[in-house]
Amino acid sequence: MFSGQRRVGRSPPDTRASSEQPAPKMSKKVQEPSKAKASASSNSDVSETTPLVGKKGDSDGDRQGLSMEQTAILIAGEMAGSGVLALPRALSKTGWVGVPLIILVCLVAAFSGNRLGDCWSLLEARNPEMRTRKRNPYAIIVEQALGKGWSVVVSMAMIVTLFGAAVVYLLLAAQIIEAVLLSLVPTLTICTWYLIVVGAMTPLLFFGTPKDFHLMGLLAFGSSLVACILYFIEMMNEASPFTYRYGIHGFMDFFLATGTIMFAFGGASTFPTIQNDMVDKTKFGKSVQYGFFAVLILYLLIAIGGYAVYGERVLPNVALSMSATPLTLAANVLMAIHLLSAFIIIINPVCQEVEELYNVPRESTGWRMAVRVSIMLGILFIGESIPRFYTLLALIGATTIALLTYILPSVCYLKLIGQPAPEGETPAEIPGWRKMVCYEVVALGVVGGIAATISAMGAIFSTSMAVPCYL
């Protein structure tokens, strides 16, 4: 089913190597994956046995790949979007206890992202064949750790997660564009704007892999950074005393907000795909740390400011709670730019996963365009059918994102570490505290995911459903 997963054994010896010059062998000792370093010499040639360094030439071309800084910007640019707009509303349902909850979820998600990177580094250390670029690295990690059945589950969960997130991003962008241009074209509704946005974004869907659009990460993060600063200034201009509350609403509201917070930091689905395009994949952990730190600062700035200023009056999209001022207008334009840029980042793994599912050749531009246009048609249909994103966002965060970001990374890491080492190599050793934290993260992911799912489902069936745009 997944052609990138068929060869899992060790690579056969290179028959081109002469007996006088045997092919270099793997190191006899496997280090902890997060500390495994590239041992390339000063020679510019990179061989199949050069540990953990992306090849200069592969089936995608001769470009080196992503640097640590570019990777960090892609990670931050992907996440700092819909979450920053929805967190003030989530905080209104948790009270001020939501602030440490946001920090905790951020730390857990960053820890899980690091473990996911370690998993891929460990696979590369054990099998040089894994050092070529793969379309579905997350599914490969899960197959090696848990088996073929779970890899299929992960592939489907990734498609559902990123597909749903893509719909949310475009709905938010359409909503913001409608607000910005309301005075100019008051007759156009969000349904029409959503159709326009989907049509405009379709040509940008044809980028191959993240290395082909690393500037999108810079555009996404830069626009969201400036937008958040402008939003915060506008919030301070509108601040008035005693508009917020200190308590929480109750079990259902608290865990519905928890699902939203989990969604805000749920970018791990794309991490293996981004890491797979790095020049030095051992630096992925640092990229995760820098990316999450930047996102956390933005999230706390807007979440605390929005809740403190608007309190219970804050809308699910905090941008719509603000007065129509030049500051708000500029911030809305920048946030729309961010959402559209981040959409390209999060939808790319879905495109590659579906192409792998149907064995579409990388060099077949026609078939690749056909697959990606069909994905956009699906996004168009879902968005026009459910022109609301609030409960959809919480439900995705509580289910598939809980599985992919907060549960499976630690489970796969523990499984791979516990597997017997290849012949001639010593098993990797990890600190006991890290194992303990992995078990705790899995437990938190399971409990939080179940509770948030119950709350999200209750919210969906207890409120009236939005009428589809085409009815």
N, C-alpha and C positions, 0 to 999 in steps of 0.2 A: 504493500500500500504506500509506504513512504520510502521512495527509492534511496533517499539519503541515509536510511537506517539499515540497509541490507548488509553492509560489510562491517561487522563489529569485531572481527578477530584482528590479530596483529598483522601488519603488512608483510608480505613475502619479501625476501632479500632482493635487492636490485640486481637483476641478471646482467646488467651492463657493467657492473663493477668487476675489475680484473682481480685475479688471485693475489697479485702483488700489492694492490691497493684496495683492501676490503672496505666495505661500507662501514661508516662509524656506527657504534652501538649506543643504545640508550644507557643513561647512567644507571648504575647498579642500586642506587638508593633514590627513592621517591620522597621528596620533601613534602611538608604540608603544602597543599595546593596554593594557598594565598601567599606563600613565601617562595614558591618555585620561581627562579629567576631565569631569564634568557641567557644562555651560555654561548651566544654567537660570538665568534672571534672578530678581529678587525677586518677579516675578509668580508667583502660585501655579498658574497654568494650565500644564499640561504637554502639549506638542504632539508629533506623531509625529516631529518633527525635533529634539526635545530630546535631545542625545547621552547615551546610556547611563544614563538615569534611568527607573526603573520607573514606569509610568503609574498614576495614582490610580484610574482606573476601567477595568476590562476585563471580559471575559466571566465572571471569577470574582467580581466584586463591586467594592466601593469601598475595600477595605482597602489600606493603603499597601504592606505587605509586610514583609520581615525587615530588621532593623538589622544592622550589622556584628557587634555583640555576640551577638545571637540566632543569627546564622549560625555564629559561632565555637563557641558552645555546642552547636548541632546537630551540627557536625562532630565535636567531641570526644565528645559523647554517643553518637553512632553507632559510633565506633571503639573506645572504651574498654570493651570487654565481654569477648567470648570470648577475645580476644588476651591480656588481662591474666591470665586463668586458665590459658592454655596455654603462655605464655612460659617459666615455670620449667622445665617439661619439655623445651622446645626447648633451653634453655640447658644442660641436663644432657647433651644430645647433641652440643653444639658446644664445651663447655668455656668458659673465660672469654673466649675469642676471640668468643663470641657477643655480648658486651656492645658492643664497637665495631661488630659486624655489625648489631645492633638500631639503633644510632645512625645508621649509614650508610643502612639501608633507610628509616628515618624521614625523613632529609634528601632522599633520592631521591623518596620518595612526596610530600613537601611540595613539592618542585620541580615534579613532574609535575602536582600539583593546581593550582599557580599557572599553569602553561602552559595547562591546560585552561580556567581562568578567562579567560586572555588570548585564547584562541581565540573564546570567546563574545563578549567585548567587541569583538573585531575584526569579527566578523560583524554585530554591532549597529551599529558605526561605518559599515560599508559599506552596510547595508540597514536602514532604519528599521522595516520590517515585522517584523524579528526582535525588536523591543523589546516585543512583546506576549508574554504567558506561553505557553510551549510545553510539551507533555507529554513530549516526547522530545528535549531539547536536545542530549544527547550524540550521538544518531544524526544530528541535523542537522549538528553540527560535522563529523562524519566524512564525511557525504555531500558537504559543501562542499569538504572537503580531499582526499578519496580516491575519491569516487564512490558511486553508489547501492549497488553490491554490498557494499562494506565497511560501509555503514550498516546493512544487513540483518544482517551478521555481528555488528556491535556490539550491535544490538538483541537478538539471540539470546544473545550472551555476557553481556549485562547481566541478562537474565532468569535464565540459569543461575546466575550469580554470586550475585545477591541472593536468588534462590529458595533456593539451597544454604545461604547464610549465614543466612537466616531459619530454615531447618530446624535448623541448628546452634544458634542462639540459643534456640529453644524446647526443644530437647533438653537443653541445659545448664540452662535454667530448671527443667525438669521434674526433672532429676537433683538439683539443689540443693533443690527443694521436697521431694522424696522424702527427702533426708537430714535436712532440718529437721523433718519430721513423722513420721519413722520410728518414734519411740516412741509416737506417738498412733495411727497407722494403719499398723501393720507389714505388713498384708496387701496393701497397694496397691504395685504395682511401677511402674517408670519408664514402662512402656507405658501403664498406666492414667492416670498423672499427665500424660503427654504429651497424651492424649486430652482430659483436663480443661483443660489449659492452652490447647490449640488452640480448644476451644469457648469459653472465657472471653475470648480475644483477638479472636474473629471480629467482635463488634460494633464494636470500636475500629478496624477496618480501613476504615471508611467515611469517614474524613477525606479531603477533596479533595486538597489540595496541602500542602507543608510549612508554609506560612504559617498553616494552620488548626490546626497542632499544635506550634507552636514551644515551648510549655511542656514538651512531651515531651523536648526536648533538655535543658532545665534539670533535669528530673527524672532523666533518664538519667545525665547527667554528675555531678550532685550525689550521687546514690545510689552511683555507682561510686567517687567520690572518698572518701566516708566509709567505704565498704566496704574500699577498699584500705588506708586508714589503720588500720582495725581488724585486717585481715589481717596487716599488717606488725607491729603490736604483738603479736599472737598468735605470729607467727613468732619474734620476739625472745624471747618467754617460753619458747619451746620450743627455743631455740638450744643446740647442743652442739658441741664442737670436733671437727674432723677428720672431717666427714661428707661432704665434697665432693671432687671430683677436679679436676685441672687440664688434662687432655688432652681429646681429642675421640675419638669412637667410630670414625669412618671415613667414607668418601665417602657411602655411602647414608644413614647417620644424619645426617650434617652437612647434606646438602641436603634431607632430609626436614624437619629443623628449619628450614632456610631457607624452605621453603614455608610453614611455620606462621608465621614472622616476616613474610613477605610478605602473608599473609592478615591479620595483625594490623593492618597499616597500609593495607589495600586498600579504602579508602572512596571512591575517586575515582568509582566508578560513580554515586554519588548526588550528587556535587558540582554538575554542571550543573543538575540539577533544583532543588537548594537555591539556587544562585546566581540562577536564573531567577525566584525569588520575592523577591529583595532589592530594597530601595528604590534604593540606589546600588550598582550591580553592580561599579563600579570598586574598591570596598573589599573585594572578595572575597579578594584576595591576603592582606590583613592578617588576615582571618578564618581563612584556612588556616594562617597562621603561628602565631597564638595557639592555635588548636585542636590543631595537631600538637605544639606545645611542652607543652601541658597533658597530652596523652596520653603523650608520651615520658617525662615525669617519673613518671607513674603506672606505666608499663610497667617502667622501670628499677627502681623501688622494689620491686615485687613480684617481678620476674624475678631480680634479684640476691639479694633476701632469701630467696626460695623455694629457689633453688639452693644458697645458702650454708648454709641450715639443714637441708634435707632431702636434698640431694645426689642420688645415684642412686635414692633411694627416692621421689622426688617423683612424684606421679601426673599423668596428662595434665590433670586438673582439680585444680589445686593446693589448692582449698578442701577437697577430700576427703582431703588429706594431713594436715590439722590435727586436733588433738584436739577433742572435742566440749565446748567451753566456752561460757559466755555471750557472750564476744567473737566466737567463730566463728559462733554462732547469729545474732547481730545482723548480722554481716557477710554471712552467707549470705542473709538476708532482703533486705538492701539490694541485693546483687548480683542476686538474682532480680528485684527491681523494675527494676534497670537493664536487664537482658536483655529484659524484656517491653516496656519503654519504647523501647529501641533497635530492637526488632523492628518497631515501628510506623514508625520512620524509614526503615529499610532496605527494607521491603516496599513502601512507597509508590511508588517509581519503577517497580517491576514492575507494579503495578496500573495506573499511568498508561500504561506502554508497551503493555500488553495492550489497554487501552481504545482507545489510538490505533490499534493494529493492526486492531481490529474497528470502528473509526469510531463508537465509542459517544458520543453527544452528552453534553456536560458537564451539561446540565440534566436528563438522563434518570436519575433516582435509581434506578428499578427495574432498568434494564440494568446500571448501575454496581454495584449490590448483587449482581446475578447473577454478573458477572465476578469480583468480589472473593471471593464465597463459593466459587466454583469454584477460585480460587487457593488458598484455605485448605484445601479438600478435597485438592488436590494436595500441599500441605505435610503434611497429616495422613498421607497414604498413604506418602510418602517417609520420614517420621520413624518410622512404625510398621514400615516395611520394613527400615530400617537404623538400629536404636536405638544406634548408636555414632557419634561425631563426629570421632574423632582423625584417621584417615587421610583422611576426607572433607574436613576442614578444610585439611590440607596439599595435597591434590589441587586444590581450588578455588584456593588461593593460588598454586599453581605454574602454572596454566593460564589460566583466564579473568581472574583478578585480575592476573596478570603482563601480560596483553594490555591490559586496560582501564586499569590504574593506572601501569604502568612502561614501556609501549612506545608505545601510541597517542597519549597526550597530546603527547609531544615530536614524534612524526611529524606529527601534524595541525598543530601549531604551526609547524613548519618549512615545511610545504606551504602553509599559508595566508599566511605571511609572504612566501613566494616567488611567490605569484600576482600577476599584473599588477593594479595598482591601478585602481579605476573611473575613468572619464574625468573629467578635471579634478582628480584627487587624486594626491598624491605617495605613492610606496610607503612603508610603515613600515620603519624601520631599527632593528636590534637590535645589541647589542654582539657582537663576534666570540666572546668567551668564552662567551656564552650558547648560541650555536650549538654550540660544542665540547662543552659540558656536555650539551646535548640528545642529541648523537650518543653520548656516553658512557653516558648513562642508558638509551638504547635498547639499546645493546650489553649492558649489565649485565642489563637485563630479559630479553633473549633468552637469554643464556647461563644466568642463574640460573633462569629459567622452565623451560628444557629439562632441566637437571640435576635440579631439584626435582621435575619431573613424572616422570622416570625413577625417582627414589627413592620417590615416593608410590605409583606403580603397583606397584613391587616390594614395598612394604610391604602393599599391599592383597592381592596374590596370594600372599604368603608367610605370611599369617596366616589363621586360620580366620575365616570370615564369621559375623557375628552372626545368630542365627536371628530371622526376622521375628516381630513380636509376635503376628500373627494366625495363626501356625502352631503 
